[in-house]
Amino acid sequence: MTILPLPAKCPSQLNPRDNIWQFLRDNWLSNRVFLNAYDLVDHCCNARSKLEAQPCPIMSLGIREWALRF
């Protein structure tokens, strides 16, 4: 396995971390009003726990077609 460094300002398609955040927002964090910062953190922790219970979405969000060629 070869680690390929990503450029500092790469498009979001190349950054799996951005895709995971988008998945969390789309599924568990959008259209909510948070009472305070603690409420926001609690919702983020719950969303992360739900995502960790589903390993298939994590794997599919991290796969890049171009990276499979190396």
N, CA, C and O atoms as CSV, one atom per row, in Angstrom:
chain,resi,resn,atom,element,x,y,z
A,1,MET,N,N,0.841,-1.162,0.000
A,1,MET,CA,C,0.000,0.000,0.000
A,1,MET,C,C,0.894,1.235,0.000
A,1,MET,O,O,1.882,1.309,0.730
A,2,THR,N,N,0.529,2.187,-0.823
A,2,THR,CA,C,1.254,3.440,-0.901
A,2,THR,C,C,0.363,4.565,-0.417
A,2,THR,O,O,-0.776,4.697,-0.863
A,3,ILE,N,N,0.870,5.365,0.483
A,3,ILE,CA,C,0.110,6.507,0.976
A,3,ILE,C,C,0.344,7.668,0.032
A,3,ILE,O,O,1.483,8.058,-0.228
A,4,LEU,N,N,-0.750,8.217,-0.480
A,4,LEU,CA,C,-0.674,9.345,-1.388
A,4,LEU,C,C,-1.095,10.602,-0.643
A,4,LEU,O,O,-2.240,10.684,-0.201
A,5,PRO,N,N,-0.215,11.582,-0.488
A,5,PRO,CA,C,-0.611,12.805,0.209
A,5,PRO,C,C,-1.591,13.604,-0.640
A,5,PRO,O,O,-1.424,13.728,-1.853
A,6,LEU,N,N,-2.603,14.138,0.005
A,6,LEU,CA,C,-3.564,14.985,-0.687
A,6,LEU,C,C,-3.082,16.428,-0.637
A,6,LEU,O,O,-2.459,16.837,0.342
A,7,PRO,N,N,-3.358,17.194,-1.670
A,7,PRO,CA,C,-2.978,18.602,-1.633
A,7,PRO,C,C,-3.735,19.329,-0.518
A,7,PRO,O,O,-4.791,18.876,-0.075
A,8,ALA,N,N,-3.189,20.446,-0.079
A,8,ALA,CA,C,-3.781,21.189,1.039
A,8,ALA,C,C,-5.210,21.636,0.736
A,8,ALA,O,O,-6.070,21.596,1.616
A,9,LYS,N,N,-5.462,22.051,-0.471
A,9,LYS,CA,C,-6.809,22.496,-0.844
A,9,LYS,C,C,-7.333,21.602,-1.957
A,9,LYS,O,O,-7.462,22.021,-3.107
A,10,CYS,N,N,-7.628,20.375,-1.591
A,10,CYS,CA,C,-8.106,19.426,-2.598
A,10,CYS,C,C,-9.632,19.475,-2.682
A,10,CYS,O,O,-10.291,19.873,-1.721
A,11,PRO,N,N,-10.186,19.082,-3.796
A,11,PRO,CA,C,-11.644,19.031,-3.908
A,11,PRO,C,C,-12.221,18.018,-2.930
A,11,PRO,O,O,-11.545,17.062,-2.549
A,12,SER,N,N,-13.452,18.222,-2.530
A,12,SER,CA,C,-14.051,17.347,-1.522
A,12,SER,C,C,-14.206,15.915,-2.015
A,12,SER,O,O,-14.333,15.004,-1.198
A,13,GLN,N,N,-14.199,15.685,-3.342
A,13,GLN,CA,C,-14.304,14.325,-3.844
A,13,GLN,C,C,-13.090,13.494,-3.456
A,13,GLN,O,O,-13.177,12.268,-3.389
A,14,LEU,N,N,-11.961,14.144,-3.199
A,14,LEU,CA,C,-10.742,13.422,-2.865
A,14,LEU,C,C,-10.585,13.212,-1.366
A,14,LEU,O,O,-9.727,12.436,-0.945
A,15,ASN,N,N,-11.370,13.867,-0.572
A,15,ASN,CA,C,-11.205,13.808,0.866
A,15,ASN,C,C,-12.339,12.990,1.493
A,15,ASN,O,O,-13.449,13.501,1.640
A,16,PRO,N,N,-12.083,11.729,1.864
A,16,PRO,CA,C,-13.141,10.894,2.425
A,16,PRO,C,C,-13.711,11.455,3.726
A,16,PRO,O,O,-14.871,11.201,4.052
A,17,ARG,N,N,-12.913,12.209,4.467
A,17,ARG,CA,C,-13.397,12.795,5.712
A,17,ARG,C,C,-14.558,13.751,5.444
A,17,ARG,O,O,-15.532,13.768,6.196
A,18,ASP,N,N,-14.461,14.546,4.377
A,18,ASP,CA,C,-15.556,15.444,4.020
A,18,ASP,C,C,-16.807,14.662,3.631
A,18,ASP,O,O,-17.924,15.072,3.945
A,19,ASN,N,N,-16.617,13.538,2.948
A,19,ASN,CA,C,-17.760,12.719,2.550
A,19,ASN,C,C,-18.453,12.109,3.763
A,19,ASN,O,O,-19.678,11.990,3.780
A,20,ILE,N,N,-17.691,11.727,4.764
A,20,ILE,CA,C,-18.291,11.172,5.977
A,20,ILE,C,C,-19.082,12.252,6.706
A,20,ILE,O,O,-20.189,11.991,7.179
A,21,TRP,N,N,-18.528,13.467,6.806
A,21,TRP,CA,C,-19.270,14.557,7.439
A,21,TRP,C,C,-20.552,14.850,6.670
A,21,TRP,O,O,-21.594,15.091,7.279
A,22,GLN,N,N,-20.489,14.834,5.353
A,22,GLN,CA,C,-21.689,15.080,4.541
A,22,GLN,C,C,-22.727,13.997,4.791
A,22,GLN,O,O,-23.918,14.290,4.889
A,23,PHE,N,N,-22.284,12.743,4.896
A,23,PHE,CA,C,-23.192,11.634,5.185
A,23,PHE,C,C,-23.855,11.821,6.549
A,23,PHE,O,O,-25.060,11.607,6.686
A,24,LEU,N,N,-23.080,12.215,7.551
A,24,LEU,CA,C,-23.639,12.455,8.891
A,24,LEU,C,C,-24.665,13.584,8.859
A,24,LEU,O,O,-25.739,13.472,9.450
A,25,ARG,N,N,-24.328,14.666,8.170
A,25,ARG,CA,C,-25.271,15.790,8.082
A,25,ARG,C,C,-26.546,15.389,7.355
A,25,ARG,O,O,-27.647,15.731,7.787
A,26,ASP,N,N,-26.399,14.664,6.256
A,26,ASP,CA,C,-27.567,14.275,5.471
A,26,ASP,C,C,-28.498,13.337,6.233
A,26,ASP,O,O,-29.715,13.403,6.064
A,27,ASN,N,N,-27.945,12.476,7.060
A,27,ASN,CA,C,-28.748,11.431,7.688
A,27,ASN,C,C,-29.173,11.723,9.123
A,27,ASN,O,O,-30.269,11.329,9.523
A,28,TRP,N,N,-28.339,12.402,9.908
A,28,TRP,CA,C,-28.664,12.537,11.325
A,28,TRP,C,C,-28.532,13.945,11.892
A,28,TRP,O,O,-29.040,14.209,12.981
A,29,LEU,N,N,-27.882,14.831,11.206
A,29,LEU,CA,C,-27.624,16.143,11.809
A,29,LEU,C,C,-28.322,17.312,11.115
A,29,LEU,O,O,-28.250,18.438,11.607
A,30,SER,N,N,-28.985,17.081,10.000
A,30,SER,CA,C,-29.594,18.195,9.281
A,30,SER,C,C,-30.994,18.502,9.816
A,30,SER,O,O,-31.619,17.674,10.478
A,31,ASN,N,N,-31.461,19.694,9.519
A,31,ASN,CA,C,-32.802,20.161,9.891
A,31,ASN,C,C,-33.066,20.044,11.387
A,31,ASN,O,O,-34.132,19.588,11.800
A,32,ARG,N,N,-32.115,20.448,12.179
A,32,ARG,CA,C,-32.264,20.428,13.636
A,32,ARG,C,C,-31.915,21.800,14.193
A,32,ARG,O,O,-31.117,22.546,13.626
A,33,VAL,N,N,-32.528,22.097,15.296
A,33,VAL,CA,C,-32.186,23.295,16.051
A,33,VAL,C,C,-31.566,22.823,17.351
A,33,VAL,O,O,-32.199,22.098,18.119
A,34,PHE,N,N,-30.350,23.226,17.598
A,34,PHE,CA,C,-29.643,22.806,18.797
A,34,PHE,C,C,-29.827,23.863,19.884
A,34,PHE,O,O,-29.719,25.062,19.628
A,35,LEU,N,N,-30.102,23.403,21.083
A,35,LEU,CA,C,-30.359,24.325,22.191
A,35,LEU,C,C,-29.099,25.051,22.633
A,35,LEU,O,O,-29.138,26.228,22.990
A,36,ASN,N,N,-27.975,24.329,22.604
A,36,ASN,CA,C,-26.697,24.918,23.011
A,36,ASN,C,C,-25.569,24.055,22.456
A,36,ASN,O,O,-25.822,23.086,21.740
A,37,ALA,N,N,-24.351,24.395,22.775
A,37,ALA,CA,C,-23.196,23.664,22.246
A,37,ALA,C,C,-23.168,22.225,22.751
A,37,ALA,O,O,-22.754,21.319,22.028
A,38,TYR,N,N,-23.608,22.013,23.993
A,38,TYR,CA,C,-23.619,20.654,24.543
A,38,TYR,C,C,-24.621,19.766,23.794
A,38,TYR,O,O,-24.363,18.583,23.572
A,39,ASP,N,N,-25.736,20.332,23.417
A,39,ASP,CA,C,-26.730,19.602,22.642
A,39,ASP,C,C,-26.169,19.214,21.274
A,39,ASP,O,O,-26.396,18.102,20.797
A,40,LEU,N,N,-25.445,20.123,20.655
A,40,LEU,CA,C,-24.801,19.846,19.373
A,40,LEU,C,C,-23.796,18.713,19.505
A,40,LEU,O,O,-23.776,17.803,18.676
A,41,VAL,N,N,-22.964,18.758,20.534
A,41,VAL,CA,C,-21.962,17.711,20.746
A,41,VAL,C,C,-22.640,16.366,20.995
A,41,VAL,O,O,-22.190,15.341,20.482
A,42,ASP,N,N,-23.716,16.363,21.775
A,42,ASP,CA,C,-24.447,15.117,22.031
A,42,ASP,C,C,-25.010,14.520,20.747
A,42,ASP,O,O,-24.923,13.311,20.535
A,43,HIS,N,N,-25.582,15.352,19.897
A,43,HIS,CA,C,-26.119,14.867,18.628
A,43,HIS,C,C,-25.001,14.339,17.719
A,43,HIS,O,O,-25.175,13.324,17.046
A,44,CYS,N,N,-23.873,15.017,17.701
A,44,CYS,CA,C,-22.738,14.554,16.891
A,44,CYS,C,C,-22.222,13.212,17.400
A,44,CYS,O,O,-21.902,12.329,16.605
A,45,CYS,N,N,-22.140,13.054,18.709
A,45,CYS,CA,C,-21.683,11.786,19.281
A,45,CYS,C,C,-22.661,10.653,18.957
A,45,CYS,O,O,-22.242,9.539,18.639
A,46,ASN,N,N,-23.955,10.939,19.039
A,46,ASN,CA,C,-24.960,9.930,18.700
A,46,ASN,C,C,-24.883,9.550,17.223
A,46,ASN,O,O,-24.993,8.375,16.875
A,47,ALA,N,N,-24.694,10.541,16.361
A,47,ALA,CA,C,-24.580,10.264,14.927
A,47,ALA,C,C,-23.333,9.429,14.642
A,47,ALA,O,O,-23.369,8.512,13.822
A,48,ARG,N,N,-22.232,9.750,15.320
A,48,ARG,CA,C,-21.008,8.965,15.134
A,48,ARG,C,C,-21.223,7.526,15.591
A,48,ARG,O,O,-20.764,6.594,14.931
A,49,SER,N,N,-21.907,7.338,16.698
A,49,SER,CA,C,-22.182,5.987,17.191
A,49,SER,C,C,-23.041,5.208,16.209
A,49,SER,O,O,-22.804,4.022,15.983
A,50,LYS,N,N,-24.032,5.862,15.626
A,50,LYS,CA,C,-24.882,5.203,14.628
A,50,LYS,C,C,-24.066,4.816,13.399
A,50,LYS,O,O,-24.256,3.738,12.837
A,51,LEU,N,N,-23.165,5.690,12.987
A,51,LEU,CA,C,-22.325,5.396,11.822
A,51,LEU,C,C,-21.357,4.255,12.113
A,51,LEU,O,O,-21.138,3.397,11.258
A,52,GLU,N,N,-20.777,4.239,13.309
A,52,GLU,CA,C,-19.846,3.171,13.673
A,52,GLU,C,C,-20.538,1.813,13.698
A,52,GLU,O,O,-19.890,0.788,13.484
A,53,ALA,N,N,-21.829,1.789,13.953
A,53,ALA,CA,C,-22.582,0.533,13.968
A,53,ALA,C,C,-22.861,0.019,12.563
A,53,ALA,O,O,-23.353,-1.097,12.398
A,54,GLN,N,N,-22.553,0.823,11.550
A,54,GLN,CA,C,-22.787,0.453,10.156
A,54,GLN,C,C,-21.475,0.545,9.382
A,54,GLN,O,O,-21.205,1.582,8.775
A,55,PRO,N,N,-20.654,-0.499,9.383
A,55,PRO,CA,C,-19.352,-0.398,8.720
A,55,PRO,C,C,-19.432,-0.282,7.195
A,55,PRO,O,O,-18.515,0.269,6.585
A,56,CYS,N,N,-20.481,-0.775,6.571
A,56,CYS,CA,C,-20.562,-0.707,5.106
A,56,CYS,C,C,-20.599,0.721,4.567
A,56,CYS,O,O,-19.901,1.009,3.595
A,57,PRO,N,N,-21.384,1.629,5.156
A,57,PRO,CA,C,-21.337,3.010,4.654
A,57,PRO,C,C,-19.963,3.655,4.807
A,57,PRO,O,O,-19.551,4.440,3.952
A,58,ILE,N,N,-19.257,3.336,5.876
A,58,ILE,CA,C,-17.928,3.912,6.068
A,58,ILE,C,C,-17.003,3.452,4.951
A,58,ILE,O,O,-16.256,4.250,4.386
A,59,MET,N,N,-17.054,2.164,4.638
A,59,MET,CA,C,-16.183,1.644,3.575
A,59,MET,C,C,-16.557,2.233,2.223
A,59,MET,O,O,-15.675,2.582,1.438
A,60,SER,N,N,-17.845,2.349,1.942
A,60,SER,CA,C,-18.245,2.862,0.630
A,60,SER,C,C,-17.933,4.350,0.493
A,60,SER,O,O,-17.665,4.818,-0.613
A,61,LEU,N,N,-17.963,5.101,1.594
A,61,LEU,CA,C,-17.641,6.523,1.526
A,61,LEU,C,C,-16.150,6.761,1.315
A,61,LEU,O,O,-15.756,7.796,0.777
A,62,GLY,N,N,-15.323,5.812,1.733
A,62,GLY,CA,C,-13.884,5.987,1.622
A,62,GLY,C,C,-13.281,5.448,0.345
A,62,GLY,O,O,-12.122,5.734,0.044
A,63,ILE,N,N,-14.037,4.677,-0.414
A,63,ILE,CA,C,-13.501,4.075,-1.641
A,63,ILE,C,C,-13.429,5.124,-2.747
A,63,ILE,O,O,-14.378,5.872,-2.980
A,64,ARG,N,N,-12.310,5.160,-3.403
A,64,ARG,CA,C,-12.119,6.054,-4.545
A,64,ARG,C,C,-11.713,5.211,-5.743
A,64,ARG,O,O,-10.759,4.438,-5.672
A,65,GLU,N,N,-12.434,5.363,-6.829
A,65,GLU,CA,C,-12.165,4.592,-8.045
A,65,GLU,C,C,-10.723,4.790,-8.525
A,65,GLU,O,O,-10.053,3.834,-8.916
A,66,TRP,N,N,-10.255,6.045,-8.489
A,66,TRP,CA,C,-8.919,6.330,-9.001
A,66,TRP,C,C,-7.848,5.706,-8.124
A,66,TRP,O,O,-6.768,5.386,-8.619
A,67,ALA,N,N,-8.114,5.523,-6.833
A,67,ALA,CA,C,-7.108,4.961,-5.927
A,67,ALA,C,C,-6.963,3.450,-6.118
A,67,ALA,O,O,-5.919,2.888,-5.787
A,68,LEU,N,N,-7.977,2.795,-6.638
A,68,LEU,CA,C,-7.907,1.352,-6.841
A,68,LEU,C,C,-6.947,0.972,-7.957
A,68,LEU,O,O,-6.527,-0.182,-8.044
A,69,ARG,N,N,-6.595,1.927,-8.812
A,69,ARG,CA,C,-5.683,1.652,-9.933
A,69,ARG,C,C,-4.227,1.530,-9.498
A,69,ARG,O,O,-3.402,1.042,-10.271
A,70,PHE,N,N,-3.886,1.962,-8.279
A,70,PHE,CA,C,-2.488,1.952,-7.835
A,70,PHE,C,C,-2.135,0.638,-7.215
A,70,PHE,O,O,-0.999,0.445,-6.783
